[in-house]
Amino acid sequence: MYSFKFPEIHKLFFKQEHEIFISEVSFEDHSRELYQRILQVFGIIFVLTVLIFLNINSIIELFLLGTNNIKFFQLSPDEYFLVTIKISFYLGLTGGSPLLLYQLICFLFPGLNKKEGKIIIYFFCSIFLLFSFGLIFAYFILIPTSLGFFLNYSKDIIEPLLGFDQYIEFIAIIFFTTGLLFQLPILQTLLVVFDIVKIEKMKKIWKPIIIFSTIISAVFTPSADPFTQLVLASILLILYFVGIVVANFVKTNFLAI
């Protein structure tokens, strides 16, 4: 029976600055390590999925906040049950994604030196935090304004009656795309790390970025509320300038020879 031990990620920081880590590992040992890591990740995701499913009604009530005037229907007797399974799995996968990324880092980069280890940790934490901020922004601002626009647009013609599965897909797309938008500083840092775009170039194109952020905010906030569009555009601009600062910090402190 295999032992389930989580790698100690803090050991990444104890390697020498320019240490080269070379070891001969048999294919069997390598496969066993990969199997253990995969088993750990799927085990955690399964446990999270089950726990979420056992409390799914309370979670769905959170998704339905602000929809008091909307009636939902299901096209088949098992639709709600299948949707709850889908929601439980997606949330379990989202909750287990940090562990998945962590195990992937430990497996692919066992010989990271001190600087490389710090960069990986910073990226890991930044991705998680930015995605979480994106979900919060979508939940409290984007989803209510988008629903308000679409429902008010047709309220004089048809009664708002939504399929529950379609509603979940609608808010899931908003959650996912907003979370990705908030990864802008990560993308900028990667472009600088791989020397694809210079920091000086990023500083010069700030005017086109204003236009781009305005277009993106108009697409993701189809309501006629200019305040919401202005908020999203402002956040994208802030993220862009934060990305410049972070990319410059990484280049100066971790990539300098």
N, C-alpha and C positions, 0 to 999 in steps of 0.2 A: 504494500500500500504506500502510495506517495505521501510525503509530508507536505502540508500546505503552509509554506512560510512566505510571508510577504518580504520582498527585497527591501533593504534599508536604504532609502533614497538619500539619506543624509551622508552616506559614505561617498557619494559623488564629490563632496566638498573636501575630502581628505587626500585626494590624489595630488601629486606634485604638478606644478604648473605646466611642464612640458613632458610629462611622463607618457611613454608609449606603452600601452597595455596590450600584450600579446600572449595568448594562451592557446594551447591545443586542446580542443574539445571534440570528443567523438560525436559522430552523428546521432548515436543513441542518446547521449547525455543532452545534446542540443534539442532533440525531439522531445525528451522527457520534460525539459524545462519549459518548452513552448506549450506542451500539453497541460502542465500545471498552471501556467499563467492563464491560458484560455479557460480552463476549468474554474479557476478562481473568479474570473470576470463574469462568466455565464452564471455561476452560482450566486454571486451578488445580485446580478440583474434579475435572476429568477426570484430570489427572496424579496427584492424590492417590488417586483411586479405583483407577487402574491399579497404583500402587505398593502399595496395601493388598491388592489382589487377588493380586499376586505373592507376598505374604507372608501369605496368608489363613489357612493352617494354623496358623501360630504364634499368630495373633490369636485364632483359635477355641479354641486350647488355654487361653488366658487366660479365655475365657468359660466353659470347662468345669471350672475349678478348683472343687473341693468337690463334684463330681458323680461321684466314683469308683464309687459304688454304683448308679448309674443307667445303664440301657441305653437307647440311642437307636435309633430306626428311621426309615426313610424310606419313604413310601408310593409313590413312583415312582422310577425309575432316575435321573432328572435332578434330584430334589429337593435334594440336597446342593449340586449345582453352582449351581442357581438361588438357593439361600439364600446361598451365598458371594458371588454377584454382588450380592444385596440388601444384605448386610452391608457389602461394599466401598463401595457407593454411599452408604449411610447414614453410614458413617464418613468418607468423602470429603466429603460434604455438611457434616457436623459440623465437620471440620477446616477447610473453606473458608468457614464461616459468618462468622468474624471479618473476612475479606476482603470478603465480601458486604456486611456491615454497614458496613464502612469505606468502600467505594465508594458505597454508598447515601447516607451522610452527606456525602461530598464532592460528590456530584451534586446533592443537594437543598438543601444549605446552603453554597454557595460564598462567601457574604458574611458569615459569622459574625464578630462582634466578639470581643474577647479573652475576655470572661466567658462568652459563649455557647460559644466553642470549648472552653474548659476544662470546662464542664458536659458537653458531648458526649463529650469524652475520658474523663472520670470515669465516665460512664454506660457507655461502651464497655468499659472495663477491668473495671468492677464486674460487669457482666453475665457476662463471660467467666470471671472468677474464681469468682463464686458458682455458676455452672453447673458448673464443674470440681469445686468442693468437693462439690456435690450428687452428681455421678457417683462420686466417690471414696467418699462415705458409702454410696451405694447398693451399690457393688461389694463393699465389705468388711463391711457390716453388714446392710443390708436384704435383699439377694438371698440370702445364706446362711441367714438366719433364716426368711425366707419359704419357701424351698425345704425347709428342715428341718421346718417345721410341716406343710406340705401332704403331704410324703412320709411323715412319721411318722404322720400322721393316718390314712393308709390302708394302712400297712405290714402290718397283720394280716389284711387282706382281699384286697388285690391286690398284685402285684409291680410296683415302679416301672419302667414302660416308657414313655418319652416320645417323641413325635414331635419331631425336631430343629427343624423350622420353628416349631412351637408353643412350644418352649422359648426360641428366639431372640425371638419376639414377646413372650413373658412378661417376659424380662429387659429388653427394649427399652422396654416400657411403664413398668417400674419406674425405669429410667434417666431417661426423659423426664419423668415426673411428679415425681420427686425433684429433678431439675434445675430444674423450674418452681417447686417449693416454696421452693427456696433463693433465688428472685428476690424474696422478700417485701420486703426493704429497698428494692429498686428500685421496687416498686409503691407503697410508702409515700411515697417521695420524689416520685414522679410525682403522687400525690394531693395532696401539699402544694404542688408547683410549680404545678399547675393550680387551686389553691385549692378543691379539692373537699372535703378534710378538713383541719381545723386540727390543729396539733401538740398543742395543749392537749387536744383531744378524744381523740387517740391515747393520751395519758398517762392519761386518766380511765378508759379501757375496758380496762385491763390485766387486770382480774379475768376478764371474759368471754374474753379472749384465752387465758388459762390453760386454761379449759374447752375452747375451740376447738382449741388445740394438742394437748390430751390426746385429743380425739376423732380428730383427723387422725392422730396417732401410732398409735392403735389400729387405724385403717383400713389404714394402710400397713405395720404390723407385726402381721399376724394371728396370730403365734405367741403362745404363753402366757408368753413370756419377758418379765417386767415390766421387766427391766433395759434391753432394747432399746427398749421403748416409752418408758421414762423418758428415755433418751438422745435420741431423736428429739423428744420433747416439749420437752426442755430446749433443744435446738438451735433449734427454732422460736421459743421464747421469747427466746433470745439474739438471733436474727435480727430479731425484732420490735423489741426495745429498741435494737439497733444501727440499725435503720431510722429510729427516732425521732431518734437522735443525728445520723445522716447527713442526714435531711430538714431538721433544724434548722440544720445547718451550711450546707447549700446555700441555704436561705432567707436566712440571715443574711449570708453572704459573697457570694452571686451574684445574689440577687433583690432585695436592699435598694436602694432608690432613692437 
